[in-house]
Amino acid sequence: MTIADVLETKGRTVHTILPWATVAEAAQQLNRHHIGALVVKDSAHPVLGILSERDLVRELARRGPEVLDQQVESVMTKYIVTVAPGESVIRALQTMTHGRYRHLPVVDAGKLIGIVSIGDLVKSRLRDLELEAGVLRDGWIAAH
């Protein structure tokens, strides 16, 4: 199973925000779409960073409510690891576990085409394991 397979199941919608938008606007967008992260981009760059709920909470605790008036680029995670659509789900899970990432933007030929969360990948892997278990169970039943 590849990242492209996961995107086919979950969809390719990516919620983005401009780096000069306010943190308050980002928080509203996270809430409105019921998502955990926004990809920060502009017309020249498909991925400049990610603003996650974790980033937002950390900066609120550090700077107080005035952070809501700051620009997204001042609180976003700037070092971003991306994944290609052909990458295996297992390899992406290893990358996320090792780097402690919860979201990976999916980039193909320099273009943002989706985003996957750790939950998306775990759900995909569980579906695969359930399918494998069913095939083994059916084979065992047929043999006996």
Backbone as JSON, one array per atom type, in Angstrom:
{
  "sequence": "MTIADVLETKGRTVHTILPWATVAEAAQQLNRHHIGALVVKDSAHPVLGILSERDLVRELARRGPEVLDQQVESVMTKYIVTVAPGESVIRALQTMTHGRYRHLPVVDAGKLIGIVSIGDLVKSRLRDLELEAGVLRDGWIAAH",
  "N": [[0.84, -1.18, 0.0], [0.53, 2.21, -0.84], [1.22, 5.75, -0.36], [-0.25, 7.11, -2.28], [-2.42, 5.36, -2.58], [-3.65, 5.7, -0.1], [-4.43, 8.37, -0.32], [-6.29, 8.11, -2.35], [-8.36, 6.89, -1.0], [-8.94, 8.61, 1.22], [-9.06, 11.12, 0.09], [-7.95, 14.15, -1.57], [-7.95, 16.65, -0.52], [-6.47, 19.54, 0.72], [-6.01, 21.73, 3.29], [-4.95, 24.99, 3.35], [-2.91, 27.82, 4.3], [-1.89, 31.23, 4.16], [1.38, 32.59, 4.79], [1.39, 35.11, 5.98], [-1.07, 35.42, 7.13], [-3.09, 35.79, 10.11], [-2.53, 34.22, 13.3], [-4.89, 33.85, 14.67], [-6.73, 33.69, 12.55], [-5.87, 31.3, 11.45], [-6.45, 29.53, 13.57], [-9.23, 29.7, 13.56], [-9.76, 28.57, 11.07], [-8.76, 25.94, 11.41], [-10.59, 25.05, 13.32], [-13.06, 25.36, 11.93], [-12.83, 23.53, 9.82], [-12.41, 21.21, 11.17], [-9.84, 20.02, 11.56], [-6.37, 19.07, 12.15], [-4.1, 20.39, 11.31], [-2.63, 22.9, 9.22], [-1.32, 23.46, 6.0], [1.23, 25.66, 5.29], [1.66, 27.93, 2.77], [2.62, 29.71, -0.22], [2.19, 31.47, -3.36], [4.55, 30.91, -4.68], [5.78, 28.82, -3.38], [5.17, 25.48, -2.65], [5.1, 24.29, -0.13], [5.74, 25.86, 2.76], [5.71, 25.55, 5.44], [4.16, 24.08, 8.35], [1.29, 24.59, 10.28], [0.25, 23.44, 13.21], [-2.18, 22.16, 15.59], [-0.76, 21.63, 17.87], [1.47, 23.37, 17.62], [0.12, 25.79, 17.88], [-1.0, 25.67, 20.51], [1.34, 25.44, 22.03], [2.61, 27.9, 21.5], [0.66, 29.69, 22.43], [0.77, 29.15, 25.17], [3.37, 29.95, 25.67], [3.62, 32.65, 24.73], [1.22, 33.88, 25.3], [-2.16, 35.26, 24.86], [-1.77, 37.29, 22.98], [-0.39, 36.24, 20.86], [-2.21, 35.47, 18.99], [-2.59, 37.59, 17.29], [-0.32, 37.61, 15.79], [1.66, 36.8, 12.84], [1.2, 33.81, 10.94], [3.59, 32.64, 10.02], [5.35, 33.15, 12.08], [4.91, 31.28, 14.03], [4.68, 28.79, 12.91], [5.75, 25.42, 12.13], [8.8, 25.13, 10.67], [10.7, 23.41, 9.55], [10.06, 20.99, 7.42], [9.13, 17.75, 6.59], [8.4, 16.02, 3.7], [6.39, 13.72, 1.76], [6.41, 11.41, -0.95], [3.96, 10.39, -3.41], [4.35, 7.73, -4.18], [5.58, 6.49, -2.08], [5.81, 3.94, 0.42], [3.29, 3.01, 2.81], [4.22, 1.9, 5.18], [6.89, 2.83, 5.27], [6.43, 5.59, 5.41], [5.11, 5.7, 7.88], [7.25, 4.93, 9.51], [8.94, 7.13, 9.14], [7.35, 9.15, 10.25], [7.13, 8.27, 12.91], [9.81, 8.21, 13.75], [10.55, 10.94, 13.42], [8.64, 12.14, 14.97], [6.36, 13.28, 13.81], [3.09, 14.36, 12.99], [1.74, 14.88, 10.73], [2.16, 14.66, 7.21], [2.89, 16.43, 4.4], [2.03, 15.7, 1.03], [3.93, 15.61, -1.78], [4.37, 15.95, -5.2], [6.4, 16.06, -7.94], [7.16, 18.68, -7.24], [4.75, 19.81, -6.55], [2.08, 20.36, -4.31], [-0.02, 17.81, -3.41], [-1.6, 16.56, -1.57], [-2.24, 15.58, 1.87], [-1.26, 13.58, 4.59], [-2.19, 12.1, 7.66], [-1.02, 10.73, 10.78], [-3.06, 9.19, 11.77], [-4.52, 8.6, 9.42], [-2.71, 6.87, 8.16], [-2.38, 4.79, 10.01], [-4.99, 3.8, 10.06], [-5.19, 2.87, 7.43], [-3.22, 0.88, 7.45], [-4.28, -0.88, 9.35], [-6.58, -1.74, 7.98], [-5.35, -3.19, 5.93], [-4.12, -5.23, 7.46], [-6.38, -6.48, 8.56], [-7.55, -7.47, 6.22], [-5.55, -9.28, 5.39], [-5.64, -11.06, 7.58], [-8.2, -12.08, 7.26], [-7.98, -13.44, 4.81], [-6.09, -15.41, 5.5], [-7.56, -16.74, 7.5], [-9.79, -17.67, 6.02], [-8.48, -19.39, 4.27], [-7.45, -21.27, 6.07], [-9.83, -22.34, 7.11], [-10.93, -23.46, 4.79], [-9.07, -25.43, 4.32], [-9.51, -27.23, 6.34]],
  "CA": [[0.0, 0.0, 0.0], [1.32, 3.44, -0.97], [0.58, 7.01, 0.02], [-1.26, 7.39, -3.32], [-3.59, 4.56, -2.24], [-4.3, 6.36, 1.04], [-5.08, 9.58, -0.84], [-7.48, 7.69, -3.11], [-9.4, 6.57, -0.02], [-9.29, 9.75, 2.08], [-9.23, 12.34, -0.68], [-6.74, 14.96, -1.75], [-8.16, 18.0, -0.02], [-5.45, 20.07, 1.62], [-6.34, 23.07, 3.76], [-3.71, 25.77, 3.39], [-3.0, 29.2, 4.79], [-0.77, 32.07, 3.76], [2.27, 32.83, 5.93], [1.12, 36.41, 6.59], [-2.36, 35.39, 7.82], [-2.9, 35.81, 11.56], [-2.7, 32.96, 14.01], [-6.32, 33.76, 14.96], [-7.37, 33.18, 11.33], [-5.51, 29.88, 11.35], [-7.22, 28.8, 14.58], [-10.61, 29.63, 13.06], [-9.79, 27.61, 9.95], [-8.61, 24.61, 12.01], [-11.87, 24.72, 13.95], [-14.1, 25.29, 10.9], [-12.66, 22.32, 9.0], [-12.2, 20.06, 12.07], [-8.56, 19.43, 11.17], [-5.3, 19.27, 13.12], [-2.95, 21.13, 10.78], [-2.73, 23.62, 7.95], [-0.06, 23.62, 5.28], [1.51, 27.07, 5.02], [2.22, 28.03, 1.42], [2.29, 30.9, -1.01], [2.14, 31.14, -4.79], [5.86, 30.47, -5.17], [6.28, 27.67, -2.61], [4.07, 24.56, -2.33], [5.1, 24.02, 1.31], [6.67, 26.68, 3.53], [5.67, 25.07, 6.81], [2.88, 23.53, 8.83], [0.82, 25.1, 11.56], [-0.57, 22.39, 13.82], [-2.78, 22.5, 16.88], [0.33, 21.57, 18.85], [2.19, 24.64, 17.5], [-0.75, 26.84, 18.39], [-1.09, 25.56, 21.96], [2.67, 25.72, 22.57], [2.87, 29.34, 21.43], [-0.27, 30.36, 23.35], [1.32, 28.99, 26.51], [4.65, 30.69, 25.76], [3.5, 34.08, 24.47], [-0.07, 34.42, 25.75], [-3.17, 35.48, 23.82], [-1.33, 38.23, 21.93], [0.12, 35.47, 19.73], [-3.28, 35.36, 18.0], [-2.45, 38.7, 16.34], [0.93, 37.43, 15.05], [1.55, 36.09, 11.57], [1.37, 32.35, 10.99], [4.99, 32.26, 9.82], [6.11, 33.3, 13.32], [4.66, 30.15, 14.93], [4.62, 27.53, 12.17], [6.92, 24.54, 12.08], [9.43, 25.47, 9.4], [11.39, 22.26, 8.97], [8.99, 20.09, 7.02], [9.43, 16.55, 5.81], [7.28, 15.68, 2.81], [6.39, 12.35, 1.28], [5.99, 11.25, -2.34], [2.81, 9.5, -3.5], [4.77, 6.35, -4.37], [6.18, 5.98, -0.84], [4.98, 2.94, 1.1], [2.69, 3.42, 4.07], [5.13, 1.47, 6.25], [8.03, 3.76, 5.31], [5.92, 6.88, 5.91], [4.9, 5.53, 9.32], [8.57, 4.95, 10.15], [9.39, 8.53, 9.11], [6.56, 9.91, 11.21], [7.48, 7.82, 14.25], [11.18, 8.67, 14.03], [10.59, 12.4, 13.53], [7.53, 12.59, 15.82], [5.47, 14.1, 13.0], [1.7, 13.88, 12.93], [1.23, 15.15, 9.39], [3.15, 14.73, 6.13], [2.39, 16.88, 3.1], [2.38, 14.83, -0.09], [4.41, 16.46, -2.86], [4.71, 15.22, -6.42], [6.99, 16.96, -8.95], [7.16, 20.04, -6.73], [3.38, 20.29, -6.37], [1.36, 19.81, -3.17], [-1.18, 17.07, -3.92], [-2.38, 15.99, -0.47], [-1.62, 15.52, 3.19], [-1.67, 12.4, 5.35], [-1.94, 12.16, 9.1], [-0.67, 9.44, 11.37], [-4.32, 8.45, 11.84], [-4.82, 8.07, 8.09], [-1.82, 5.76, 7.85], [-2.7, 3.68, 10.9], [-6.26, 3.24, 9.58], [-4.87, 2.13, 6.21], [-2.47, -0.32, 7.83], [-5.22, -1.8, 10.01], [-7.4, -2.34, 6.92], [-4.5, -4.22, 5.29], [-3.96, -6.36, 8.38], [-7.67, -7.18, 8.63], [-7.69, -8.21, 4.97], [-4.62, -10.42, 5.46], [-6.15, -12.02, 8.57], [-9.36, -12.73, 6.64], [-7.49, -14.38, 3.79], [-5.5, -16.54, 6.22], [-8.64, -17.46, 8.17], [-10.56, -18.38, 5.0], [-7.62, -20.48, 3.79], [-7.39, -22.3, 7.11], [-11.15, -22.99, 7.15], [-11.08, -24.29, 3.57], [-8.17, -26.58, 4.43], [-9.95, -28.16, 7.39]],
  "C": [[0.89, 1.24, 0.0], [0.53, 4.64, -0.48], [-0.5, 7.38, -1.0], [-2.54, 6.61, -3.04], [-4.36, 5.19, -1.09], [-5.05, 7.59, 0.56], [-6.33, 9.24, -1.64], [-8.65, 7.42, -2.18], [-9.87, 7.82, 0.72], [-9.57, 11.04, 1.31], [-7.96, 13.18, -0.69], [-6.9, 16.4, -1.26], [-7.05, 18.38, 0.95], [-5.88, 21.48, 2.0], [-5.02, 23.82, 3.95], [-3.99, 27.16, 3.95], [-1.75, 29.94, 4.34], [0.09, 32.41, 4.98], [1.99, 34.15, 6.65], [-0.29, 36.5, 7.2], [-2.1, 35.4, 9.32], [-3.12, 34.41, 12.15], [-4.18, 32.77, 14.37], [-7.08, 33.22, 13.74], [-7.09, 31.69, 11.16], [-6.32, 29.05, 12.33], [-8.67, 28.65, 14.14], [-10.73, 28.6, 11.94], [-9.65, 26.17, 10.46], [-9.95, 24.15, 12.6], [-12.97, 24.5, 12.9], [-14.03, 23.98, 10.12], [-12.46, 21.05, 9.83], [-10.94, 19.28, 11.69], [-7.5, 19.78, 12.21], [-4.13, 20.08, 12.62], [-3.31, 21.81, 9.46], [-1.36, 23.65, 7.3], [0.08, 25.11, 4.96], [2.21, 27.14, 3.68], [1.91, 29.4, 0.84], [2.36, 30.51, -2.47], [3.46, 30.6, -5.33], [6.36, 29.19, -4.52], [5.12, 26.75, -2.23], [3.98, 24.21, -0.84], [6.18, 24.9, 1.95], [6.77, 26.18, 4.97], [4.33, 24.43, 7.09], [2.55, 24.24, 10.13], [-0.14, 24.05, 12.11], [-1.2, 22.92, 15.1], [-1.71, 22.54, 17.96], [1.14, 22.87, 18.83], [1.39, 25.77, 18.15], [-0.8, 26.83, 19.92], [0.25, 25.92, 22.61], [2.93, 27.23, 22.6], [1.9, 30.15, 22.3], [0.26, 30.29, 24.78], [2.57, 29.84, 26.71], [4.44, 32.2, 25.69], [2.2, 34.71, 24.98], [-0.98, 34.73, 24.57], [-2.77, 36.45, 22.71], [-0.75, 37.52, 20.71], [-0.94, 35.37, 18.63], [-3.22, 36.46, 16.95], [-1.18, 38.59, 15.49], [0.67, 36.72, 13.73], [1.85, 34.61, 11.75], [2.84, 31.96, 10.88], [5.82, 32.39, 11.1], [5.91, 32.12, 14.27], [4.66, 28.8, 14.22], [5.88, 26.71, 12.36], [7.53, 24.73, 10.7], [10.16, 24.31, 8.75], [10.35, 21.19, 8.68], [9.54, 18.93, 6.2], [8.19, 16.27, 4.98], [7.43, 14.23, 2.37], [5.89, 12.35, -0.16], [4.81, 10.28, -2.41], [3.18, 8.02, -3.65], [5.38, 5.71, -3.14], [5.24, 4.96, -0.19], [4.44, 3.51, 2.41], [3.61, 3.07, 5.23], [6.29, 2.45, 6.38], [7.6, 5.12, 5.83], [5.66, 6.82, 7.41], [6.23, 5.56, 10.08], [9.11, 6.39, 10.22], [8.66, 9.35, 10.17], [6.92, 9.54, 12.65], [8.85, 8.35, 14.65], [11.24, 10.18, 14.27], [9.54, 13.0, 14.44], [6.63, 13.58, 15.09], [4.07, 13.51, 13.04], [1.09, 14.07, 11.56], [2.39, 15.2, 8.41], [2.45, 15.27, 4.89], [2.87, 15.93, 2.01], [2.7, 15.73, -1.28], [4.83, 15.57, -4.02], [5.18, 16.23, -7.47], [6.88, 18.42, -8.51], [5.78, 20.63, -6.48], [2.73, 19.59, -5.18], [0.09, 19.12, -3.66], [-2.02, 16.44, -2.81], [-1.63, 16.11, 0.84], [-2.13, 14.25, 3.87], [-1.32, 12.61, 6.81], [-1.55, 10.78, 9.58], [-1.92, 8.58, 11.47], [-4.72, 7.85, 10.51], [-3.99, 6.82, 7.8], [-2.08, 4.55, 8.74], [-4.0, 3.01, 10.43], [-6.02, 2.4, 8.33], [-4.17, 0.82, 6.54], [-3.37, -1.35, 8.51], [-6.14, -2.48, 9.0], [-6.61, -3.46, 6.22], [-4.36, -5.45, 6.18], [-5.26, -7.17, 8.53], [-7.91, -8.02, 7.37], [-6.8, -9.46, 4.98], [-5.13, -11.49, 6.43], [-7.34, -12.77, 7.99], [-8.96, -13.76, 5.61], [-6.9, -15.61, 4.46], [-6.58, -17.39, 6.89], [-9.45, -18.28, 7.16], [-9.77, -19.56, 4.44], [-7.55, -21.62, 4.78], [-8.7, -23.06, 7.18], [-11.33, -23.91, 5.95], [-10.21, -25.54, 3.65], [-8.64, -27.61, 5.44], [-11.37, -28.48, 7.19]]
}
